[in-house]
Amino acid sequence: MAWIALAGLSNMALAVATTEPIALVENLFQAVVLGLVQGITEFLPISSTAHLIIFRDVFGWVQPKYYVDAIQFGSVIAVVMYFWQDIRQVLGGSWAAFRAKEWAREEWKILVGITVGTIPALGVGYVFRDAIPESPLVIAIASIVMATLLGLAEVWGRRKRNFDHLEIKDGILVGLGQMLALVPGVSRSGSTLTTALFLGLERQPAARFSFLLGIPTLTIATLYQSLKALGSIQDILTLLVGIFSAFIFSYLAIAWLLRYLQRQSTWIFVWYRLGFGAVILLAIATKFWKTA
């Protein structure tokens, strides 16, 4: 009987050894890919939410609730690290301006603009966080509309102002533009960059300011979602791999975009978003993807 029991335990151990590693590899692969998608699309003006939903639905990847929101923490770390010197300069200069009552100082105006621009995005985001469905149709329409607006910003934007000429009103208006990102497929970086271009900023300073202004909203929203994720995600290793992947690719995406916009326009993103939305509409029309 002992031998039979031992053989049974041996067979069970062999089954676990052959199935669990395979499942682990699959989960880790999904974590790396989702982190890559999150990292690249979070800061390019093409919508991370839309692309993550597509990968989830098209490939049938079922992740724990709030998993995608949790790996966004890697993007938060990346943007804070990349702009750490800018953050220190704005905070340090603002403190000096506050003590000396120099309200016209550049850092003070940037900080007030970011603060005032963050409040409506957080408030409206919290109230309407579950009001808009993450459906393919919504994503497709949002992508096409935002592509059109970004194209108009390229045509009409004067691009005569740089980072040194920011005003408090810029933060307010770009912050209001950030609220559009509540709609799946809009893109937080896309809406803020588009607004900044309409306000006459040059392309690279516009992207830089949109990143800085988005840090508080992205950080607070991610922390809020991550707290929810703690109770539903059991596989910590997979979560950490996803966060690390998102961090790496977020950092690379930020660096690439800022260099790219020094010499190039945003038309590549306009055409991409138009094509992206058109492909989704085609998938819906051919019943490849059901609307929700």
Number of C-alpha atoms within 10 A of each C-alpha: 6 7 8 9 10 11 12 12 12 12 12 12 11 11 11 12 11 11 10 11 11 12 11 14 12 13 21 18 15 20 26 21 18 26 29 22 20 30 31 25 23 27 28 22 29 26 27 24 24 25 21 19 19 17 15 15 13 11 9 9 14 11 13 13 15 17 23 24 18 23 29 30 23 25 30 25 19 22 23 18 14 15 16 13 11 15 17 11 13 18 16 14 19 23 15 15 18 13 10 9 12 14 14 11 14 19 24 24 22 27 21 18 22 27 18 19 27 24 16 18 20 19 12 13 20 12 9 11 13 10 10 11 13 17 16 24 21 21 26 25 19 24 31 22 18 23 29 16 18 26 20 15 21 20 11 13 20 14 19 12 16 15 15 10 13 19 18 19 17 22 26 21 18 28 29 20 22 30 22 21 21 20 23 26 32 30 28 30 26 29 26 29 30 30 25 28 27 22 21 19 25 20 27 23 23 27 26 20 23 26 21 19 26 24 20 19 23 21 17 13 17 20 17 13 19 20 12 16 20 14 10 12 17 11 11 10 13 22 23 18 22 30 28 24 24 32 27 18 23 30 22 16 20 24 14 12 18 18 12 14 16 12 9 13 14 19 13 10 17 24 15 16 26 19 16 19 24 16 13 21 21 13 16 16 12 10 10 12 18 12 14 9
